[in-house]
């Protein structure tokens, strides 16, 4: 079973970066989740899906996986590409595109 080491991204419901500084080691699921037909509960027989370890740095997570012989895969965090624009740019005289509704 392969472990996934990653740093979680911020959720869409928050504007800050809470809970995104630590690195997480989680196991990838061996078996898919099953929907129980009567009540509709989602369950899994894979006990490792409940394990979620937090580390301060990526190196600590990797050394833990190496120490215990856990095959692992690292996902580097992606940085958000933000365009720097201002509101006043909408009304510039030399706009490249005409302003429309």
DRENTORKOL-3810 file (N, C-alpha, C; in nm, 4 decimals):
REM DRENTORKOL-3810
@n.u->0.0843; n.v->-0.1170; n.w->0.0000; ca.u->0.0000; ca.v->0.0000; ca.w->0.0000; c.u->0.0886; c.v->0.1231; c.w->0.0000
@n.u->0.0599; n.v->0.2143; n.w->-0.0902; ca.u->0.1400; ca.v->0.3343; ca.w->-0.1091; c.u->0.0829; c.v->0.4465; c.w->-0.0223
@n.u->0.1725; n.v->0.5207; n.w->0.0408; ca.u->0.1314; ca.v->0.6371; ca.w->0.1191; c.u->0.1497; c.v->0.7627; c.w->0.0354
@n.u->0.0621; n.v->0.8577; n.w->0.0542; ca.u->0.0673; ca.v->0.9837; ca.w->-0.0167; c.u->0.1091; c.v->1.0919; c.w->0.0813
@n.u->0.2144; n.v->1.1656; n.w->0.0467; ca.u->0.2633; ca.v->1.2751; ca.w->0.1300; c.u->0.2338; c.v->1.4041; c.w->0.0553
@n.u->0.1581; n.v->1.4930; n.w->0.1203; ca.u->0.1195; ca.v->1.6177; ca.w->0.0545; c.u->0.0962; c.v->1.7264; c.w->0.1582
@n.u->0.0880; n.v->1.8494; n.w->0.1108; ca.u->0.0494; ca.v->1.9619; ca.w->0.1958; c.u->-0.0876; c.v->2.0080; c.w->0.1489
@n.u->-0.1897; n.v->2.0062; n.w->0.2361; ca.u->-0.3255; ca.v->2.0366; ca.w->0.1914; c.u->-0.3401; c.v->2.1800; c.w->0.1433
@n.u->-0.4247; n.v->2.1984; n.w->0.0448; ca.u->-0.4544; ca.v->2.3312; ca.w->-0.0069; c.u->-0.5628; c.v->2.3948; c.w->0.0788
@n.u->-0.5727; n.v->2.5259; n.w->0.0710; ca.u->-0.6780; ca.v->2.5923; ca.w->0.1473; c.u->-0.8126; c.v->2.5641; c.w->0.0825
@n.u->-0.9146; n.v->2.5567; n.w->0.1647; ca.u->-1.0470; ca.v->2.5266; ca.w->0.1118; c.u->-1.1080; c.v->2.6517; c.w->0.0509
@n.u->-1.2114; n.v->2.6336; n.w->-0.0267; ca.u->-1.2783; ca.v->2.7471; ca.w->-0.0895; c.u->-1.3588; c.v->2.8269; c.w->0.0118
@n.u->-1.3836; n.v->2.7707; n.w->0.1279; ca.u->-1.4663; ca.v->2.8376; ca.w->0.2274; c.u->-1.3859; c.v->2.9246; c.w->0.3230
@n.u->-1.2570; n.v->2.9346; n.w->0.3046; ca.u->-1.1774; ca.v->3.0171; ca.w->0.3939; c.u->-1.0886; c.v->3.1107; c.w->0.3135
@n.u->-1.0591; n.v->3.2261; n.w->0.3702; ca.u->-0.9727; ca.v->3.3200; ca.w->0.3010; c.u->-0.8306; c.v->3.3117; c.w->0.3526
@n.u->-0.8104; n.v->3.2541; n.w->0.4692; ca.u->-0.6773; ca.v->3.2418; ca.w->0.5271; c.u->-0.6119; c.v->3.1104; c.w->0.4894
@n.u->-0.4982; n.v->3.0850; n.w->0.5510; ca.u->-0.4222; ca.v->2.9641; ca.w->0.5201; c.u->-0.4161; c.v->2.8703; c.w->0.6411
@n.u->-0.5225; n.v->2.8644; n.w->0.7188; ca.u->-0.5266; ca.v->2.7754; ca.w->0.8345; c.u->-0.5242; c.v->2.6301; c.w->0.7884
@n.u->-0.4563; n.v->2.5467; n.w->0.8623; ca.u->-0.4459; ca.v->2.4023; ca.w->0.8376; c.u->-0.3788; c.v->2.3698; c.w->0.7043
@n.u->-0.2920; n.v->2.4581; n.w->0.6550; ca.u->-0.2222; ca.v->2.4299; ca.w->0.5301; c.u->-0.0715; c.v->2.4288; c.w->0.5485
@n.u->-0.0221; n.v->2.4514; n.w->0.6702; ca.u->0.1224; ca.v->2.4579; ca.w->0.6908; c.u->0.1861; c.v->2.3208; c.w->0.7105
@n.u->0.1108; n.v->2.2261; n.w->0.7633; ca.u->0.1682; ca.v->2.0950; ca.w->0.7950; c.u->0.1562; c.v->1.9998; c.w->0.6767
@n.u->0.2458; n.v->1.9015; n.w->0.6731; ca.u->0.2448; ca.v->1.7983; ca.w->0.5699; c.u->0.1680; c.v->1.6784; c.w->0.6228
@n.u->0.0958; n.v->1.6105; n.w->0.5350; ca.u->0.0081; ca.v->1.4994; ca.w->0.5720; c.u->0.0567; c.v->1.3721; c.w->0.5048
@n.u->0.0568; n.v->1.2620; n.w->0.5801; ca.u->0.0849; ca.v->1.1298; ca.w->0.5255; c.u->-0.0433; c.v->1.0491; c.w->0.5376
@n.u->-0.1003; n.v->1.0127; n.w->0.4232; ca.u->-0.2217; ca.v->0.9312; ca.w->0.4179; c.u->-0.1975; c.v->0.8131; c.w->0.3259
@n.u->-0.2643; n.v->0.7037; n.w->0.3545; ca.u->-0.2560; ca.v->0.5869; ca.w->0.2675; c.u->-0.3574; c.v->0.5987; c.w->0.1556
@n.u->-0.3181; n.v->0.5581; n.w->0.0368; ca.u->-0.4124; ca.v->0.5526; ca.w->-0.0738; c.u->-0.5017; c.v->0.4304; c.w->-0.0539
@n.u->-0.6286; n.v->0.4390; n.w->-0.0882; ca.u->-0.7208; ca.v->0.3278; ca.w->-0.0613; c.u->-0.6893; c.v->0.2047; c.w->-0.1468
@n.u->-0.6949; n.v->0.0880; n.w->-0.0808; ca.u->-0.6741; ca.v->-0.0389; ca.w->-0.1523; c.u->-0.8022; c.v->-0.0841; c.w->-0.2204
@n.u->-0.9128; n.v->-0.0651; n.w->-0.1505; ca.u->-1.0418; ca.v->-0.1069; ca.w->-0.2045; c.u->-1.1324; c.v->0.0158; c.w->-0.2148
@n.u->-1.2210; n.v->0.0182; n.w->-0.3127; ca.u->-1.3115; ca.v->0.1335; ca.w->-0.3235; c.u->-1.4155; c.v->0.1328; c.w->-0.2114
@n.u->-1.4690; n.v->0.2489; n.w->-0.1824; ca.u->-1.5760; ca.v->0.2594; ca.w->-0.0826; c.u->-1.7034; c.v->0.1960; c.w->-0.1376
@n.u->-1.7828; n.v->0.1407; n.w->-0.0471; ca.u->-1.9051; ca.v->0.0703; ca.w->-0.0844; c.u->-2.0230; c.v->0.1435; c.w->-0.0221
@n.u->-2.1285; n.v->0.1621; n.w->-0.0988; ca.u->-2.2506; ca.v->0.2245; ca.w->-0.0478; c.u->-2.3430; c.v->0.1146; c.w->0.0019
@n.u->-2.3810; n.v->0.1249; n.w->0.1282; ca.u->-2.4696; ca.v->0.0271; ca.w->0.1887; c.u->-2.6098; c.v->0.0502; c.w->0.1326
@n.u->-2.6755; n.v->-0.0529; n.w->0.0765; ca.u->-2.7995; ca.v->-0.0305; ca.w->0.0011; c.u->-2.9193; c.v->0.0147; c.w->0.0852
@n.u->-2.9302; n.v->-0.0273; n.w->0.2088; ca.u->-3.0489; ca.v->0.0045; ca.w->0.2865; c.u->-3.0489; c.v->0.1488; c.w->0.3363
@n.u->-2.9397; n.v->0.1911; n.w->0.4010; ca.u->-2.9350; ca.v->0.3243; ca.w->0.4609; c.u->-2.8570; c.v->0.4249; c.w->0.3774
@n.u->-2.7760; n.v->0.3768; n.w->0.2830; ca.u->-2.7003; ca.v->0.4674; ca.w->0.1993; c.u->-2.5687; c.v->0.5121; c.w->0.2593
@n.u->-2.5240; n.v->0.4485; n.w->0.3675; ca.u->-2.3972; ca.v->0.4840; ca.w->0.4287; c.u->-2.2821; c.v->0.4433; c.w->0.3376
@n.u->-2.1773; n.v->0.5218; n.w->0.3385; ca.u->-2.0570; ca.v->0.4879; ca.w->0.2635; c.u->-1.9564; c.v->0.4296; c.w->0.3608
@n.u->-1.9029; n.v->0.3117; n.w->0.3281; ca.u->-1.8088; ca.v->0.2473; ca.w->0.4189; c.u->-1.6948; c.v->0.1861; c.w->0.3399
@n.u->-1.5927; n.v->0.1471; n.w->0.4134; ca.u->-1.4763; ca.v->0.0837; ca.w->0.3531; c.u->-1.4237; c.v->-0.0211; c.w->0.4495
@n.u->-1.3751; n.v->-0.1301; n.w->0.3959; ca.u->-1.3160; ca.v->-0.2344; ca.w->0.4800; c.u->-1.1668; c.v->-0.2112; c.w->0.5002
@n.u->-1.1148; n.v->-0.1062; n.w->0.4397; ca.u->-0.9724; ca.v->-0.0739; ca.w->0.4490; c.u->-0.9479; c.v->0.0076; c.w->0.5760
@n.u->-0.8808; n.v->-0.0507; n.w->0.6744; ca.u->-0.8566; ca.v->0.0180; ca.w->0.8009; c.u->-0.7519; c.v->0.1286; c.w->0.7890
@n.u->-0.6644; n.v->0.1194; n.w->0.6903; ca.u->-0.5603; ca.v->0.2221; ca.w->0.6762; c.u->-0.6152; c.v->0.3535; c.w->0.6230
@n.u->-0.7383; n.v->0.3522; n.w->0.5740; ca.u->-0.7972; ca.v->0.4771; ca.w->0.5246; c.u->-0.8266; c.v->0.5734; c.w->0.6388
@n.u->-0.8233; n.v->0.5265; n.w->0.7627; ca.u->-0.8503; ca.v->0.6107; ca.w->0.8790; c.u->-0.7248; c.v->0.6789; c.w->0.9322
@n.u->-0.6077; n.v->0.6384; n.w->0.8838; ca.u->-0.4820; ca.v->0.6918; ca.w->0.9350; c.u->-0.4459; c.v->0.8202; c.w->0.8611
@n.u->-0.4187; n.v->0.9248; n.w->0.9385; ca.u->-0.3768; ca.v->1.0529; ca.w->0.8826; c.u->-0.2742; c.v->1.1122; c.w->0.9780
@n.u->-0.1473; n.v->1.1123; n.w->0.9366; ca.u->-0.0392; ca.v->1.1618; ca.w->1.0206; c.u->0.0027; c.v->1.3006; c.w->0.9743
@n.u->0.0252; n.v->1.3911; n.w->1.0698; ca.u->0.0668; ca.v->1.5277; ca.w->1.0398; c.u->0.2135; c.v->1.5465; c.w->1.0777
@n.u->0.2883; n.v->1.6166; n.w->0.9915; ca.u->0.4295; ca.v->1.6450; ca.w->1.0141; c.u->0.4559; c.v->1.7925; c.w->0.9887
@n.u->0.5560; n.v->1.8471; n.w->1.0564; ca.u->0.5906; ca.v->1.9878; ca.w->1.0393; c.u->0.6555; c.v->2.0151; c.w->0.9040
@n.u->0.7401; n.v->1.9225; n.w->0.8572; ca.u->0.8103; ca.v->1.9424; ca.w->0.7304; c.u->0.7957; c.v->1.8193; c.w->0.6420
@n.u->0.8256; n.v->1.8386; n.w->0.5147; ca.u->0.8200; ca.v->1.7279; ca.w->0.4198; c.u->0.9283; c.v->1.6247; c.w->0.4515
@n.u->1.0444; n.v->1.6723; n.w->0.4960; ca.u->1.1538; ca.v->1.5815; ca.w->0.5269; c.u->1.1193; c.v->1.4876; c.w->0.6418
@n.u->1.0450; n.v->1.5372; n.w->0.7420; ca.u->1.0032; ca.v->1.4519; ca.w->0.8527; c.u->0.9087; c.v->1.3419; c.w->0.8044
@n.u->0.8180; n.v->1.3763; n.w->0.7169; ca.u->0.7231; ca.v->1.2775; ca.w->0.6643; c.u->0.7949; c.v->1.1720; c.w->0.5813
@n.u->0.8896; n.v->1.2154; n.w->0.4987; ca.u->0.9638; ca.v->1.1204; ca.w->0.4156; c.u->1.0510; c.v->1.0301; c.w->0.5025
@n.u->1.1164; n.v->1.0868; n.w->0.6047; ca.u->1.2012; ca.v->1.0041; ca.w->0.6907; c.u->1.1184; c.v->0.9032; c.w->0.7699
@n.u->0.9952; n.v->0.9402; n.w->0.8085; ca.u->0.9066; ca.v->0.8463; ca.w->0.8761; c.u->0.8721; c.v->0.7294; c.w->0.7841
@n.u->0.8386; n.v->0.7621; n.w->0.6584; ca.u->0.8027; ca.v->0.6574; ca.w->0.5632; c.u->0.9218; c.v->0.5663; c.w->0.5344
@n.u->1.0397; n.v->0.6226; n.w->0.5226; ca.u->1.1592; ca.v->0.5423; ca.w->0.4968; c.u->1.1927; c.v->0.4558; c.w->0.6183
@n.u->1.1813; n.v->0.5129; n.w->0.7375; ca.u->1.2136; ca.v->0.4404; ca.w->0.8614; c.u->1.1275; c.v->0.3157; c.w->0.8783
@n.u->0.9990; n.v->0.3262; n.w->0.8447; ca.u->0.9079; ca.v->0.2131; ca.w->0.8617; c.u->0.8837; c.v->0.1351; c.w->0.7333
@n.u->0.9598; n.v->0.1631; n.w->0.6286; ca.u->0.9506; ca.v->0.0871; ca.w->0.5045; c.u->0.8197; c.v->0.1049; c.w->0.4303
@n.u->0.7633; n.v->0.2228; n.w->0.4362; ca.u->0.6362; ca.v->0.2503; ca.w->0.3698; c.u->0.6653; c.v->0.3082; c.w->0.2315
@n.u->0.6214; n.v->0.2431; n.w->0.1250; ca.u->0.6387; ca.v->0.3051; ca.w->-0.0074; c.u->0.5535; c.v->0.4314; c.w->-0.0137
@n.u->0.6114; n.v->0.5381; n.w->-0.0660; ca.u->0.5416; ca.v->0.6657; ca.w->-0.0619; c.u->0.5548; c.v->0.7412; c.w->-0.1936
@n.u->0.4626; n.v->0.8361; n.w->-0.2105; ca.u->0.4617; ca.v->0.9241; ca.w->-0.3266; c.u->0.4413; c.v->1.0653; c.w->-0.2736
@n.u->0.5184; n.v->1.1608; n.w->-0.3246; ca.u->0.5128; ca.v->1.2985; ca.w->-0.2763; c.u->0.4438; c.v->1.3854; c.w->-0.3806
@n.u->0.3473; n.v->1.4643; n.w->-0.3362; ca.u->0.2819; ca.v->1.5632; ca.w->-0.4215; c.u->0.3213; c.v->1.7007; c.w->-0.3719
@n.u->0.3927; n.v->1.7745; n.w->-0.4552; ca.u->0.4353; ca.v->1.9092; ca.w->-0.4191; c.u->0.3163; c.v->2.0038; c.w->-0.4286
@n.u->0.3088; n.v->2.1024; n.w->-0.3397; ca.u->0.1968; ca.v->2.1977; ca.w->-0.3472; c.u->0.2124; c.v->2.2897; c.w->-0.4683
@n.u->0.1006; n.v->2.3223; n.w->-0.5298; ca.u->0.1023; ca.v->2.4118; ca.w->-0.6448; c.u->0.0716; c.v->2.5527; c.w->-0.5967
@n.u->0.1427; n.v->2.6487; n.w->-0.6515; ca.u->0.1178; ca.v->2.7868; ca.w->-0.6137; c.u->0.0095; c.v->2.8453; c.w->-0.7031
@n.u->-0.0723; n.v->2.9283; n.w->-0.6444; ca.u->-0.1808; ca.v->2.9914; ca.w->-0.7193; c.u->-0.1245; c.v->3.1036; c.w->-0.8057
@n.u->-0.1680; n.v->3.1094; n.w->-0.9305; ca.u->-0.1251; ca.v->3.2155; ca.w->-1.0200; c.u->-0.2296; c.v->3.3257; c.w->-1.0137
@n.u->-0.1898; n.v->3.4382; n.w->-0.9620; ca.u->-0.2817; ca.v->3.5486; ca.w->-0.9451; c.u->-0.2429; c.v->3.6636; c.w->-1.0373
@n.u->-0.3416; n.v->3.7196; n.w->-1.1043; ca.u->-0.3173; ca.v->3.8375; ca.w->-1.1862; c.u->-0.3314; c.v->3.9602; c.w->-1.0982
@n.u->-0.2371; n.v->4.0511; n.w->-1.1096; ca.u->-0.2439; ca.v->4.1743; ca.w->-1.0333; c.u->-0.3147; c.v->4.2780; c.w->-1.1200
@n.u->-0.4361; n.v->4.3123; n.w->-1.0814; ca.u->-0.5135; ca.v->4.4116; ca.w->-1.1546; c.u->-0.5740; c.v->4.5082; c.w->-1.0538
@n.u->-0.6100; n.v->4.6232; n.w->-1.0994; ca.u->-0.6765; ca.v->4.7180; ca.w->-1.0119; c.u->-0.8093; c.v->4.7597; c.w->-1.0753
@n.u->-0.8955; n.v->4.8111; n.w->-0.9926; ca.u->-1.0275; ca.v->4.8526; ca.w->-1.0390; c.u->-1.0169; c.v->4.9683; c.w->-1.1377
@n.u->-0.9209; n.v->5.0550; n.w->-1.1173; ca.u->-0.9083; ca.v->5.1715; ca.w->-1.2047; c.u->-0.8658; c.v->5.1331; c.w->-1.3465
@n.u->-0.8097; n.v->5.0135; n.w->-1.3637; ca.u->-0.7719; ca.v->4.9694; ca.w->-1.4982; c.u->-0.8937; c.v->4.9506; c.w->-1.5886
@n.u->-1.0115; n.v->4.9354; n.w->-1.5320; ca.u->-1.1326; ca.v->4.9205; ca.w->-1.6133; c.u->-1.1664; c.v->5.0476; c.w->-1.6906
@n.u->-1.1185; n.v->5.1617; n.w->-1.6438; ca.u->-1.1563; ca.v->5.2891; ca.w->-1.7019; c.u->-1.0398; c.v->5.3606; c.w->-1.7699
@n.u->-0.9321; n.v->5.2906; n.w->-1.7986; ca.u->-0.8167; ca.v->5.3523; ca.w->-1.8646; c.u->-0.8532; c.v->5.3932; c.w->-2.0070
@n.u->-0.7918; n.v->5.5000; n.w->-2.0503; ca.u->-0.8167; ca.v->5.5502; ca.w->-2.1850; c.u->-0.7589; c.v->5.4562; c.w->-2.2909
@n.u->-0.6435; n.v->5.3988; n.w->-2.2646; ca.u->-0.5761; ca.v->5.3143; ca.w->-2.3640; c.u->-0.5946; c.v->5.1654; c.w->-2.3356
@n.u->-0.7161; n.v->5.1244; n.w->-2.3084; ca.u->-0.7454; ca.v->4.9816; ca.w->-2.2866; c.u->-0.7240; c.v->4.9045; c.w->-2.4149
@n.u->-0.6814; n.v->4.7812; n.w->-2.4038; ca.u->-0.6628; ca.v->4.6986; ca.w->-2.5248; c.u->-0.7955; c.v->4.6464; c.w->-2.5778
@n.u->-0.8937; n.v->4.6293; n.w->-2.4885; ca.u->-1.0245; ca.v->4.5828; ca.w->-2.5305; c.u->-1.1297; c.v->4.6860; c.w->-2.4889
@n.u->-1.2284; n.v->4.7121; n.w->-2.5709; ca.u->-1.3302; ca.v->4.8099; ca.w->-2.5311; c.u->-1.4158; c.v->4.7559; c.w->-2.4174
@n.u->-1.4596; n.v->4.8481; n.w->-2.3356; ca.u->-1.5420; ca.v->4.8107; ca.w->-2.2203; c.u->-1.6855; c.v->4.7935; c.w->-2.2657
@n.u->-1.7452; n.v->4.6803; n.w->-2.2317; ca.u->-1.8851; ca.v->4.6546; ca.w->-2.2658; c.u->-1.9562; c.v->4.5994; c.w->-2.1440
@n.u->-2.0871; n.v->4.5953; n.w->-2.1532; ca.u->-2.1661; ca.v->4.5410; ca.w->-2.0420; c.u->-2.1723; c.v->4.3940; c.w->-2.0505
END
